[in-house]
Amino acid sequence: MSTKELSTKDARFDTRLPKEQKAFFERAARLGGFRNLTEFVVATANEKAKEIISERELIIASKRDSDLFFDAVTNPKSPNKELIKAADEFKALFS
């Protein structure tokens, strides 16, 4: 079987839950305008998964940015020629 064939097949997801919870979910699905419980569960789980992944990626990016910032503050690089020239010009203008 090719990769393309595998990627287009549906996967099955089974779960057991109390009857009251199933009825609760079915009610939400009807009120939400979903065709059936499966559509509701998949759409809701997909939305929540995107939210969790987005939040986690934001935290990771924020941590990485924080690490880069504090590294730059605590271990500054020497100024290059252009920065030294700009600083000298600034001092000349405001001295």
C-alpha positions, 0 to 999 in steps of 0.5 A, a space after each residue: 500500500 502506498 503512502 498516499 493510500 494510507 493518508 486518505 483512509 479514515 482512522 477509527 476512534 472508539 470510546 466508552 462513556 456513561 450514557 448521561 455524558 453521551 446524551 449530554 454531548 448529543 444535546 450539545 451537538 444538536 444545539 450546535 447545529 452538527 449533523 451527528 455526535 461524531 461531527 461534534 466530537 471531531 470538530 470540538 476535539 480539533 478546535 481544542 487540539 489547535 488551541 493547546 498546540 498553539 498555546 504550547 508553541 507560544 510558550 516554547 517561542 516565548 521561552 526561546 525569545 526570553 533565553 535569547 534576550 537574557 543571553 544577549 544582556 548577560 553576554 553582550 557581543 562587542 560592538 562592530 565598526 558600524 555601531 562604534 561609528 554610529 555612537 561616535 556620530 551621536 556623541 559628536 552631535 550631542 556634545 
